[in-house]
Amino acid sequence: MKKKAKVFLSLVLCTVMLFTSVTGATAATVTGSEQSSVKDSVMETIAGGLNTAFNVVVEKLLGAIVKVLPSTVKVGKADSFVSENFYDGTDEFIDEPAENARWSLGYSSASIVPNDFSKGIYCKGGYSVNKKLTDLLDDLRVRVVVLDDGSGRGASVFAVVDCLGLANDDVRRIRAALSDFAEANNIASINVSATHVHSGIDTQGIYTDTFKKAIVNLSEAIIGGNDLEPAVNESFMYNLIAKTVQCVKEAYASMTPGTLTYAHTDISDYVRDRTAPDISIDELYRLMFTPADGSKGTIIANMGVHPECIGFGNDIATADFVYYTEKVINDAGYNFMFIQGAVGTITESMSVSDDGICDNRITSTQRYGEEIGYLLLGMTLTEEERIATVVDPEREAKAADSETYTAWYENHTQETEKVVEPILNIRLAEYLAPVENGVYQALGKLSMANNKMLTDENGQILTVTEVGYMELGTDIKVILCPGETYAELIKGGDNMEGFAYDTAYEIMGTEDVLVFDLMNDAAGYIMPDDYFTYATVRYKNGSITIDSSWGLTSLGRHAASNIYGAIYDVYDSVK
């Protein structure tokens, strides 16, 4: 497929070069700057046409391959799908706290690193296919919060795993193991997400021995056999599920009454968008629970950023910056949970936390994570209070000789903290999402990943997923999204033109909208429909290039309108 696409592109590029030489001769009568402007305009137009043509060819080639590809026995029929282990949330939404209601929160955490990590074969979940992990830098964990608003409508569970993502089918395996416990203890919803770290152990299946699985599963699909290669390391997944279940029970048992507060601060110096247009939600959100009995509190952080400070090309297992943020929060006397935000193609920026001081990616990762932790602790303090209570003098002294170092505690506004009234409304919906991306269709038909795949009467491939909407207090609205949300869907941007829906801010009437991404599934990138490409052909810096292949890891061209349409249906159903 790639070879044919490259041949096609080469032929078109030859035409472009010929066309460029002709336009260059024609433009020779104008001034240099005008000639350059005309050429740039022409080349941008040509690149736009190439982009359309290239993606049409890729789509047709993938469609032809998928059409003749047989399905394994694991691919079911949509009309026979039976819902199991799904929780739709609280029965009713309330507008004010129940009489004498108080928040209660419980917390637990456990390592998910296998006991035989140094001897076993574990693949890295991110970047490279079949990359064996050999070194463990810090730890990989599951963290669980159980939250109840005291209304009697049931508690809600939120678990986050240090991994790239978890398929909805694996989330339901966790719920299945908790079904009796949940019924006995009036649990209204069980939600599982991922920090989206790119240097953990593979939990999705697409980064293990992909080529072997493809050959074996294709052979089994042809003969109708059931001897398929497992998508992921089953012993690891069994351990992960068992640890998560254990933590849920421990967190529930530790629930304590207290107060929940909310604050957020600008972190535009710490995040950047890898793709044009450069749009991100430059906010770090903090939910802080303070127990009434004076016991250890809990800080829940939410921001959209890929945890990939450690970089690629190595065989190191690490929770990336999340581990070092947690250490700062733990040292300050709090439990910690990081919930991934509207992550899209947002990654870390080291412009503040690593201005020439760190000499390798490990120390850079550590400093970035520490500074996110300090910002969480100090966002409602004055600069003087940050220096007095949060600043680590020894750490800052190491940076004193650097002329480029910018202290994290300077030039940040003292933010206002709000008390969150004890109201937790949550509603989830399951639905069958169309899989339009030929790459995902092929992976699904060959059962290469843990996502549940189905086909309808027309041969359309579908996957089972979930979306949701939650309210905390009277002001905070939370989107529970199964994929990686492009920030423009939430706040707006040039590439929203033609999209079927308004932004989340506009629809929900506030900017106090948090996004909990990769919640209850790992459905890939969610970009505005007209912005979808398998790869982007663009004119940049005087030449035509191919980049931005994020669409390869998306459900397809209409993923955003399908998924966010379903989210807004849930929102409308409770308003």
Residue, then its C-alpha position, 0 to 999 in steps of 0.5 A: m500500500k505504501k509503495k503504490a501511494k509513493v509511486f502515485l505521489s512521485l508522479v504528481l510531484c513531477t507534474v508539480m515541479l514542471f508546473t512550478s518551472v513554468t510559473g517561475a518563468t511567467a513571474a520573472t517580470v515582477t519584483g523579487s518579493e512579489q515573485s516569492s509571494v506568487k510562488d508561495s501562493v501557487m505552491e500552497t494551492i498545489a499542496g492542497g490539491l496534492n493533499t486531497a489526491f494523496n488521501v483519496v488514493v490512500e483511502k481507496l487502497l485501504g478500502a480495497i485491502v480491507k474488503v478482501l480481508p477475512s474476519t476472525v471468529k472474534v468479530g461479532k454481529a452488531d444485531s446480536f450484541v448484548s450489553e454487559n458490565f455497563y454502568d449508566g451513572t446516577d439515576e437522576f440529576i440534582d440541582e442542589p445538594a441533598e439535605n446535610a450532604r457532604w462529600s466523601l472520598g477514598y483513595s488507593s494506589a498500587s504498582i502494576v509492574p510485573n514481578d518478573f519484569s526483569k526476566g519476562i518479555y514486555c513490549k513498550g506501549g507507544y512509538s515502536v512496534n515490538k520494542k522490548l522493555t529492558d529497564l525500569l526507571d521508576d514505577l507504573r501504577v494504577r490510582v483509584v478515587v471513589l467519590d460520593d456526594g452524600s445524596g444516596r444515589g451511589a458512589s462513582v469510581f475513577a481509576v487511572v492506569d499508567c499506560l497508553g490506553l485501555a480498550n472498552d472490553d478491558v474496562r468491562r473486564i474490570r467491572a465484571a470482577l467488581s460486579d458483586f461488590a458494586e451492587a452490594n455497595n451502591i456504586a453508580s459508575i465505574n470509570v477507567s482511564a489511562t495517563h496515556v504514557h508512551s513508555g509503559i507496558d503495552t495494553q492495547g495490542i498494536y505494539t506487541d509482535t504485530f507481524k507475527k499476530a497478523i500472519v497467525n490471525l490472518s491464517e486463522a481467519i481464512i480457515g475459520g479457526n480460533d487459535l488466535e494470537p492474544a492481542v496483549n500479554e494476558s498475564f500482565m492484563y490479569n495482574l493489572i485488572a486484579k490490582t485495579v479491583q483491589c484498589v477500588k475495594e480499598a479506596y471504597a473502604s477508606m472513604t472519609p467525609g470532607t470538602l472538595t475545592y476547585a482551581h486552575t492556572d495557566i500553563s501555556d509555557y508547559v504545553r505545545d501543539r505539534t500540529a497546525p493550527d496551534i490550539s491547546i487548552d493551556e490550563l492545569y485544573r486542580l480538584m483538592f479533597t480535604p478530609a474533615d478528620g485531618s487525614k491525608g488529602t487528595i489532589i486530582a490534576n487534569m490537563g491535556v498533554h502527552p506524557e512523553c518527556i522521556g522521548f522515544g528510541n529507548d527501552i525504558a519503562t517509566a510513568d514519565f513526568v507523572y511519577y515525579t509530579e506524584k512524588v512532589i504531591n506525596d512529599a507535600g502530604y497528599n495522595f495524587m491522581f492525574i487524569q488526562g485532559a483534551v490531549g489531541t496532539i498536545t505534548e510537553s514544552m520544556s521552555v520553562s522547566d528545562d532552559g538549558i539546565c538538564d543534560n539528558r531526557i531523564t533529568s528533563t522529565q524529572r524537572y518537568g514533572e516536579e514543576i507541574g507538581y509545584l504549580l499544583l501546590g502553589m496555584t492559589l498562593t502568592e509568589e512570596e507564599r510559594i517561595a516560603t512553602v513550596v520552593d525547594p531551595e536545594r533544587e533552585a540552587k542548582a539552577a542559580d548559575s544558569e543565565t537562562y533559567t526561569a523560576w517556575y514560581e515567578n509571573h504566575t497569577q494567584e488563582t482563586e479557589k472555589v468550594v465545590e458543592p456536594i453534587l455529583n451527577i454522571r450519565l454515560a451511554e454506550y453505542l456502536a461507533p463506525v470504524e471508517n479508518g482502513v487501518y483500524q478496520a484491518l486491525g479489527k478484522l484480524s483481532m490485533a487489538n483488544n477493542k470489541m469489533l462487530t459488523d452490521e448487515n451492510g458489512q460496516i465495521l463497528t466498535v463498542t465504546e462509551v461516552g459520558y457527561m458529569e457535573l461536579g457542584t453547580d458550575i463544573k461540567v466534565i466531558l467523559c471522552p473515549g479518545e484523544t480530543y483536539a482542543e478546538l472541539i472544546k474552545g474553537g479554532d479555524n479548522m472548526e469551520g464546517f463542523a456539525y456542532d458548536t464548541a463545548y464551551e458554547i454548547m455548555g455555556t461556560e469555560d469551566v469544562l473539563v475533559f477526561d480523555l481516554m475514559n473507558d476506551a482508547a478510540g484514537y485521535i478525535m479531530p474536526d471532520d474536515y481536518f481528518t487526513y491519513a497524512t498531510v501534504r503541505y507546502k512549508n519552508g519552500s518545499i512540499t512535505i508529508d507529515s501529520s499522520w495522526g489520522l492513522t490512529s483515528l476511527g476515521r473521518h467522522a470520528a469527531s461528529n460521531i463521538y461528540g454528537a453522542i456526548y452532546d446527546v447525553y448532555d441534552s438528555v439530562k438538561 
